[in-house]
Amino acid sequence: MSRTHASRRIAVAIPAALGALVLTALPASATSTPAQIATSKTNGVAYLKSLQAADGSYAGSGLSNEWAFSAFAAAGTAAVDVTPGGDTSKNARTVYRNLLSTAGWPSTSPVVTDYERGALNAYAAGVDPARVSASRNLVADVYGYWQSAEAGYFGSSSNYNGTVFAALALGGTRTQSGGQRVPQALLDSVVARIRANQHNDGGWNFSKAEGNPTALNSASDIDMTGASVAALCVAGVPNTDADVLQAKAFLKGKLVPGSGAFNGMFGVNTDSNGWAVSGLNACGINPQTGDFLTSMGKTPVDFLIAQQFKPGGGFKYLPSDTVPQAYASIDALRAVAGGGFTAAPPTPVTPGAPKWVGETAFTPGSAAKLALTVDDGAGNLKVCSVSVMPTGSTTTLGDVLTAATTASVPSGCVTSVTPSSGATGPVTAVNGKANSGSGTWKVSLDGSAFTGADRGTTVGIGDTIALRWGA
C-alpha cells in the first residue's frame, strides 16, 4: 500500500485467508448490526467504484488501487461487473488481467511482494493467478523467490512481510474448484518461519526478528500482527493454536475502550485497524464479540464504520480527517465485509460473464513457467519456478523435470532424474534418491491426490506440480 506508513509493506498492502477468508454475516449480538454492516458495504462499494479510471483500470505502474479487488470480492461484488459508465469492454477484471499479462509488469526490478499482491488481487477478481496468460503464472513467480539457504522464507528474509504474504498468496488463492493448490509441506515450512518471528508480546513487526532477542523483545505492530495471524490460519493453523491465541491477546491489549479501535504503532488509524480486523476474520475470530467487545460496548468494526463518510461511502484514514482516502477505504471495506486478505470471486451479474477466467493451454513454442516442489520425504524441500518451452498445448512431467535441471529459479531444484529421457515410464529416482520398497516418487497436480510419478504424466498450463517421495 502506499500511505503514510506503507513503505515497510513493500507494495503488498493487504491481507487474506481462505474458507477463513470470507466469513458469514456477523451475528445479531454484535454492536454493529447486520443492517448497519450491509449499508456500510453498499456505500463502500459505491465509493470504490468511483475510483475506477475511464479506461477501466484500478492499477497502473507500481502500487495503486488494485487492492480494491479484494474488498469488492469480500463485499460480494464481482470485478467483471465493475465498469466505467457501463462499458463492459473496459470491465475492471479484463483490464487488470491485461496489465498482469504484460512483459513490463510489475517493473524492471520486481520484488516478491509484487507477485504476491498480484496473485491475491487476481484471485479476488476472478483471474486464476496460475493461468493469467500464456506467459504469466503468478504462483510460479512467487516460487521463484524461495530462499534455499533459509527454507521457508520468500525474498530477502530481512523483509519479513514477503514471507507473510507468500503464505497468504499461496495458501489463500485456491484452485477454481476451491482446493488447496500447493502442498502442505510448503505451507508448513512458511508457518515455521512465521512462528519464529513472533515477538514476545504475541505480535509481529514488518522486519525479521527470528534469532534476534532484541527484536523479539521489541514492540509489535497492529498491521503485521493482523497479516501474520491471517497467514498462519490461511496456511492451515487452527485458531485454537497457542501462537494464534497469543496474537489475539496482543490485539485485545491494544483496544481503546471508548471507540473500539486498536491503538497501533502509528496511532489510531483506519488502515491498521482494517488489517487487524482482516487478520481476525481470516482466523474465524469474530471481531465484534467476546474479547473484542470493550468495557464501553465498542468493537473494532464499530470504529471502522464510524470512519465512513455518509453519504459518499469512503473512509477516512485518521479520525480527524475531513476527506476519504482510497487505501483506507479499501482496507476498511474488506474488513467490515468480513474478509481476510483475499476472497473467492462472487458470481457475476453481467450476462455471459464467467466467474473465472484463465489461460487453458500452452502456446506451442512460447516460454512459460510452472511451479514445482520436490519433497524427498526427509525434510529437504526444494521449491522453484521452472521455465519450459512446450511443443504442444500440454507438456509432460518428464519434460518439466528435464527443464528443471537447467532452467529453474532458484537453481538446484532438480539435479538429476531417472530415467533422464523417454516419453513415458515411472520416475525411479530424483536428486539421487531412488525408489525403494514402498517408498516411491509420486506426483500431485494442483493439490490432487498423489499418484505414481511417470514421465508421461500430462501437465497443463498453470498446473502446480508437487513431487514427493514416500509410501
N, C-alpha and C positions, 0 to 999 in steps of 0.2 A: 504494500500500500504506500501511498505517498502522502504523508501528512506530517504533522509536527514531529512525531517520534517514529516515523516509518523507516528511516534509513536502516535501522537494525533489523528490519524484517526482510531485507533484500528482495523487494518486489514480490514477496509471497503473499503478503497481506490477506490471509484468510484462515479458515479452519473448517473441519468436517468430519462426518462419521457415516456409517452405513445404516443398516437397519437401524442403527443408532443415529444415523444422520438426520433422519426425518422422524420426528416424534408425532404421536397423535395429538389431538387437541388437548390442551391443558384442562384439568378438572375444574368444575364449578366452584370448588372450595378456594381456589386461588383468588388473590385480591384483585387482579385484573381479570375481569370476566371474559368468557369466551366471546361475547358480543364485542367487547372493547378490543380484544385482540384481533377479531375479524375486521373491525373497522380500521384498526391500525395497519393491518396487512393490505387492505384495499387501497388506502390512501398512500401507503408506502410504495406499492406497485405503481400507482399513477405517477408518483414523483420520479421513480426510476425510469419509467417510460419517457419522461420529459428530457432525460439525459441523452437519449439516442440522437446521434448526428443525422443530418439529412441523407447521408449515404448509407444509413442503416447501421453504422458502426458504434461500438462501445469501446473498442480498443484500437490503439494505433501503435506507433513505435514506443517501446518502453512500457512503463506501468500506466494504466489508465482505468477506465471504469468497468473492465471486464468482470470484476468480482460481482457485478450486478447479476450475472447468470446464476450464481449460487444462491443469491437472495430470491430471484424470480422463482427458481425451482422449489425452494423451501416454502414459498408463499403460494405455490400452485399455479404459476404462470409459465407456459412453455415459451422458450426463447424464439421459436419459429413463429409464434403468434405476435411477437413484438415488431412492429413495422413503422416506418416513418410515413405518416399520412396515409396509412392503409396500403402502401405499395409493397405487396408480398414478395416481389422480386428482390427487395432490399431487406428482407427479414433478418433479424439480429443473428440467428444461427448460421445462416448461409454466409453472411458477411464475415463472421468470426472464423468459421471453418476455412474460408478462403485465405484469411490472414494467416492462420496457423500453417497453412499449406505452402506458403511462400518460402523460397530458399533464404531470404533475408531475415526471416523471423527466427528468434527474437532479436538478435543483434550479432555483430561480428565477434563479440566476446561474451557469450552467454554464461550464466551460472545455473546450477541445478534447480534453483527455485523458479527460474523462468519456465522450465518444463513442468515442474510440479504445479505451478499456477495454471498453466495451460491445460494440464490434464484435469484438474479439479473443475475448471470452468467449462471445458469442452464437454465433460461428462454431464454436468448440470444442464448444459444447453442441448443435450441430446446428440452429441457427436461422440462416437466411440473413440476414446483417446488413443487406442492402439491402431486405429484404422482411419485416421483423419484424412489421409490421401495416400497415393501410391508410394510416396516418399516420406511421409510423416507418421511416425509411430512414437507417441509421447511416452508410452511405457518404456520402450526401448531407449529413448533419450534419457530418461531418469536412470535406468540401469547402467548407462554408460558412466555415471558419476560414482559408482560403488568404489569404496576405498579398500583395496585389497589388503593394505597393511594395517588397517583399522576396521576390520569387518563389522558391518552394521551401520557405519557412517556413510552418508552420501554427500559428496562435495567436501570441501575442507572441513575437518572436524571442529575447527575453531568457530565456524559459523553453524552453531548447533541447530538453528532453525531449518537448515537444509535437510537435516536428518528427520526432524519432526514432520516436515511437510512431505518427505518421502513416504513416511508411514501413512499419512493422510491420503496422499495421492495413490499409492499402490494398494492400500487396503480399502480405500473409500470409493475408488472408481471400479465398480463391479462390471461383469460382462453384461451384455444386452439382456441376458436371461436372468440376471440378478445373482450370479455366482461369483465367488472369490476367484479372481483370475491369477493371482500369484501364489506360490507355495507358502504354507505356513512357516516353514523353516526360515524363509527370508524375513517374514514379518517378525518372527521371534528374535532374530538377530538384531533388528532395529529396536525392538522393545527393550532388549538388554541394555542398549546404549541410552535409551530414554530414561530407564530406571537409574543408570549410573550417573546421570546428570541431574537427578532430583536433589534440590537443596535440602539442607537440614530443617528448614522451616516448612517443608512439604510442597513448595512450588518450584518453578523453573525460571530461568532467565534466557536471553537470546544467545548468550555465548557459552562455550564449553565449560563445564565445571568438573567433569569426571577427572578423578585423580588429583584434584587441587583442593585441599582442605579449606583454604581461604575462600575460594569461590563457592564451595559447597556451603559454607557458613554465612555467605552474603545474602542480602535480601532478595527475594524473588519478585517477579513481575506478574501482574494480573494477566496481561496479554498472553505471554508464553506459557503460563500455567494453564490457561484455557486451551491453547493449541496442543500442549503436551499431553494433558489428560485426555483430550479428544483422540490424539494419536494412539495412546495406549488402548483405548476402547475400540477404535476402528480396527486395530491390529488383533483384536480378539481377547483382550484382557477384561474380565468382568468388573462391574462397578462395585463389587464387594472386595476387590483386591486391596491389600494394605496400602499400596502406593497411591491408588485412586482415592482411598479414604483420607490419606494424609493431604492430598491435593484439595479435596473437598473441605477439610478442616482449615487449610490455609485460606481458601477463598471465603469461607464463613467468617474468619477473623478479620477480613477486610471490609465487611459490610458497614455501611453508615446507617444507623437505626432510623433516622428521620426521612431518608429518601429511598433506601433500598439499594443505593449504588455501592459499587466496590471502589474503595479508595486505593488506587494503584500508584505505581512509581511515578506516573505523570499526573497524579491527582485524579479527581473525578472527571471522567470524560466518557463520551458515548462509545468510541471505538474500543477502548479497553474493556468496558462493560459488555459490549457486544461479543468480543472474543471469549470472555469468561463465561457468559451465558451459553454460547455455542459449544464450549467445552462440556458444560453440564448437560446440554441437550444431547451431545454425541454419546455420552455415557448413560443416557436414560435416567438422569437425575433431575427431578422436577425443580426448576429454579423459583417456584412460587410457593412452595410449602416446606414444612419441616425446618431444616437448618437455614433455609434462605428466606424465611418469613421473620422479619426483625421484631424486636420488642415493641416497636411502634406500628406494627402491622403493615410494613412495606416490603417489597421484594425487588430484585434486580429488573424484572420485567416492568414493574411499576415505574422504575426510574427511566427505563428506555422509552416507554410510551409518553412519559412526561416531557421528553426532549423532542417530541414530534410536533411540528407546526400544524395548526388547524386553522384554516384549510391549507392545502398545499401538499402535505404528506411527507415533506422532507424532515430530516432530523438534524439538530444542531450538534456540533462537536463538544462544545463546552456549555454548561448550563447558562452561562452569561451571554452566549452568542445570540445575535438577532437575525441571522440568516442561516439557512440549511447548508450542510456540507455533504458532498457526494459520498465520500467514503464512510462518513458517519452514518449516512442513510442506508448504505449497503450493509454495513456491519449490524446496525440496529434491526433492520427489517429481517435479515436472515435469522437473528437470534429470537426476535419476537415471534417469528413464524415457526419456531421450534426446530430450526435447522442447526446442523453442525457446520462443517466447512465445505460441504458439497451436498448435493441431493440428487436422487434419480430424477430425470426429467418427467414432468407431468405429460399426460396425453394431450396433444394439441387440439385446438378447436378449429384451426384452419382446415377447410375441406381438402382431403387428399394428402395432408402433411403427415409423414410417418413420425412415430415417437423417436426413432433413432435413425441416424444416417451414418454411413461409413463405407470405406472402400471395400469391395467384395472380392477382388482378385488382384494378384500381382500384375504389373505391366511387364511383359517379357522384354528382357534386355535393359530394364531400368533398375537402378540400385534401390534397395530397400533395407530396412533394419528390422531385426527381430530381437526380442528379449529372451535371454537364456540363463537358467540357473543349473549348476551341476553340483549335486549333493552326493558325496562319497559315502554317506552313512556313518562317518566317523567324526562329524562335526566340522568338516572342512568344506564350507560352502563357497562356491565361486559364482559370481554374478557378472554378466556382461551384456553389452549390446553387440549384435553380430551383423555385419554388413553382408548382404547376399545380392547376387545378380541372377534372378530367376530366369529360366528359359521358357517358362510357361505360366499359366495362371496360378499354379501352385508350385511348391518345391517339395523336397523330401528331407527327412531328418538327417540322412547321410550327408546330403549336400550342405545342410546347415552346420553340422559338426565339422565337416572338412573346412568350410569357410571360417569357422571359429578358430581354427588353429593358426590362421594368419591375419584375420580381419575382425578381431574383437576388441572392444574397449570396455574395461581395461583389458590388457593383453594377458595371456596365460590362462584364460578361462578353459580352453581345451588345448592340451599339449599333444595328445595323441588319441587315436580312436582305432579300434579293431573290430571288424575289418576296416581298412583305410579306403576301400573302394568297393564298388558293386552297387547295383540298383536296389537290391533287396538283401535281406539276411539279418539275423539277430546281431545286435551290438554286443560283443562279448567282453570288451574292455574299454575303459575311458581313463585317460590320465594315468595309465599304468595299473589301474585297479581292475582285475578280471572277475568275471562271473565265477562263483564258487558255491557249489551246493545249491541251497535255496536262495542265496544272495546273488541277485542278478540286476542288471541295469533295466530300469523301467522309465517310461515317459508319460507325461501328462501335458495336455494342451488346454490352455485357458481354464485350469482347475479341474479338468476331467479326472476320472479315476485313473490311477497309474496302471499301465499295461506294459507288456514286454517291449523293450525298445528295439525297433527294427529300422535298418537304413531306409527302407521303403516307406516308412510311416509318412503319410501325407501331411504337409504343413502348409497352412494357408496364410494369407496376408494378415498381419497383426496377431497371429497366434503367440501366446506367451508360453514358452517351452520350459518345462521343468524336467530335468533328467535326475534320477535318483537310484542309488544302489541300495538294495535291501531285499528282504524276504517278501 
